[in-house]
Amino acid sequence: MTDTHQSSKKSGMAARDGALRLIHAVLSDKYLLDDAYRHEITEGQLRRLNGNDRAFAKRIAITVLQHLGEIDIVLSRFMDRGMPNKSGPLRNILRIGVAELLYLDNPAHAVVDCAVTHYRKWRKYAGFKGLTNAILRRVSKDGAKELASIDPAKANLPDWLYQSWTKTYGLAATNAMMEQFLKPLIPLDLTLKNGDDSAHWAEKLEAEIMPTGNLRMATHDRVDRLAGFDEGAWWVQDAAATLPVKLLGDVTGQDVLDLCAAPGGKTMQLAAKGANVTALDLSTKRLERVQENLDRVGLTATLVTGDVLTHETGKKWPFILLDAPCSATGTIRRHPELIHQRAAQDITHFASLQAKMLNRIANQVAPGGLIVFCTCSLQSEEGPDLISDFLMHNPDFGIEPIEPDEIAGIAPFIQNDGTMRTRPDQWGEKGGMDGFFAMRLRKCE
Ligand SMILES: C[S@@+](CC[C@H](N)C(=O)[O-])C[C@H]1O[C@@H](n2cnc3c(N)ncnc32)[C@H](O)[C@@H]1O
């Protein structure tokens, strides 16, 4: 064997080892994948690897998380006696093997070889080498046939989520959303600080100008290496996430209270429109991110650490934006781990918190003022289901319906009740978008 071959085998193994650690951190320790990855490249195994090998490790982890339900069904079909008890890393080693064989098309000999090599580190479980080898060889031979008989949406979603979405959006939309969740590449959306510059930056970044005015890059280099990053010409923000701020209308020179503001995407949008923004968040640490983001793009806002449920601002506001904490099921396309970390009870918890927040801020709005409420959730409990209760408790408010021609690109997302709903399968051929709910509530004069 040549030196190059040896070192590429070594780095391939280190990448797979990194993937194993990422998957464990997400599935067992409930870390977000991005946080686990950041930890791995600063302090963990991936620190010593080059960019390509790190990317390979992350790709394996993402593929396992996206296809976990399908992978586990395939494995169950080749493991007549099920997963052995007390088998340590076996399950995740096999999951990585199946992901590589069935979705990443990596050569079977390398996949099986690396899978059994894991046990050099996990000596206690070395007895599972033979089983690992046998199962993966069978998957490499017949796995694709098994996979063809599996319904991706049903397999990859927990039953409560599958039932919830098929009931709310129907079977076709649920399947179409899953199709987006399984895409290997997610486009990068950028919001320009100065919207008039879109043609210039679109050309420079080889990006597309979307109907909502933001830029979309189908593929991209590291974000901090892209043109315009250092000069603060734009920030990363999903196209759907840009719409709620626009619902406030013209806020130039107006006082806007931006609640639950970190990491600050919407704060930057408001400040760029010339509003006097007060941005409040529970987390001081997350507000530091808001400040860093504002500094980079050369914008300002007043930052306040506080709890929406108790904080007194001491004045009535003409404009309030509440981007409430939520289950974030609308962002699964970018965070596949959420499928495995969320439970039905979380929805009840977030919906009740959102209702409390909405009721609490109602008396902080000036007569004739506006609240825009939004969540990046696909669950109706965290969106339209909140309306009737709020209006019953706050009869001085009404929904101000969104009009199709008031904001570029918003027409397809307007619902019959005048609220906004985006879904991950919309703009599907261009890479989809986050699922967002937003509504505009006007207080009587
Ligand atoms: C969906 S994120 C907000 C995203 C942000 N608006 C943006 O556009 O970048 C939700 C935020 O709510 C904050 N949060 C959660 N509970 C809160 C509370 N009780 N009071 C204030 N902020 C809260 C979290 O710290 C988190 O930063």
The ligand as an SDF file (V2000), in Angstrom:
LIG
                    3D

 27 29  0  0  0  0  0  0  0  0999 V2000
  -37.0790   31.6770   17.1870 C   0  0  0  0  0  0  0  0  0  0  0  0
  -35.7510   32.3290   18.1080 S   0  0  0  0  0  0  0  0  0  0  0  0
  -35.8000   33.9680   17.5540 C   0  0  0  0  0  0  0  0  0  0  0  0
  -35.1280   34.2230   16.2210 C   0  0  0  0  0  0  0  0  0  0  0  0
  -34.9000   35.7080   15.9790 C   0  0  0  0  0  0  0  0  0  0  0  0
  -36.0880   36.5020   16.0970 N   0  0  0  0  0  0  0  0  0  0  0  0
  -34.2600   35.9730   14.6270 C   0  0  0  0  0  0  0  0  0  0  0  0
  -34.9280   36.4090   13.6970 O   0  0  0  0  0  0  0  0  0  0  0  0
  -33.0520   35.7520   14.5000 O   0  0  0  0  0  0  0  0  0  0  0  0
  -36.4580   32.3980   19.6940 C   0  0  0  0  0  0  0  0  0  0  0  0
  -35.7110   33.2140   20.7300 C   0  0  0  0  0  0  0  0  0  0  0  0
  -36.5920   33.3400   21.8540 O   0  0  0  0  0  0  0  0  0  0  0  0
  -35.8030   33.4920   23.0160 C   0  0  0  0  0  0  0  0  0  0  0  0
  -36.6940   33.2600   24.1770 N   0  0  0  0  0  0  0  0  0  0  0  0
  -37.1960   32.0800   24.6080 C   0  0  0  0  0  0  0  0  0  0  0  0
  -38.0190   32.2920   25.6720 N   0  0  0  0  0  0  0  0  0  0  0  0
  -38.0420   33.6280   25.8890 C   0  0  0  0  0  0  0  0  0  0  0  0
  -38.6800   34.4640   26.8470 C   0  0  0  0  0  0  0  0  0  0  0  0
  -39.4890   33.9330   27.7790 N   0  0  0  0  0  0  0  0  0  0  0  0
  -38.4720   35.7820   26.7980 N   0  0  0  0  0  0  0  0  0  0  0  0
  -37.6270   36.3180   25.8690 C   0  0  0  0  0  0  0  0  0  0  0  0
  -36.9890   35.5750   24.9300 N   0  0  0  0  0  0  0  0  0  0  0  0
  -37.1980   34.2590   24.9480 C   0  0  0  0  0  0  0  0  0  0  0  0
  -34.6950   32.4910   22.8200 C   0  0  0  0  0  0  0  0  0  0  0  0
  -33.5720   32.8310   23.6080 O   0  0  0  0  0  0  0  0  0  0  0  0
  -34.4370   32.5940   21.3080 C   0  0  0  0  0  0  0  0  0  0  0  0
  -33.3610   33.4510   21.0680 O   0  0  0  0  0  0  0  0  0  0  0  0
  1  2  1  0
  2  3  1  0
  2 10  1  0
  3  4  1  0
  4  5  1  0
  5  6  1  0
  5  7  1  0
  7  8  2  0
  7  9  1  0
 10 11  1  0
 11 12  1  0
 11 26  1  0
 12 13  1  0
 13 14  1  0
 13 24  1  0
 14 15  1  0
 14 23  1  0
 15 16  2  0
 16 17  1  0
 17 18  1  0
 17 23  2  0
 18 19  1  0
 18 20  2  0
 20 21  1  0
 21 22  2  0
 22 23  1  0
 24 25  1  0
 24 26  1  0
 26 27  1  0
M  CHG  2   2   1   9  -1
M  END
$$$$
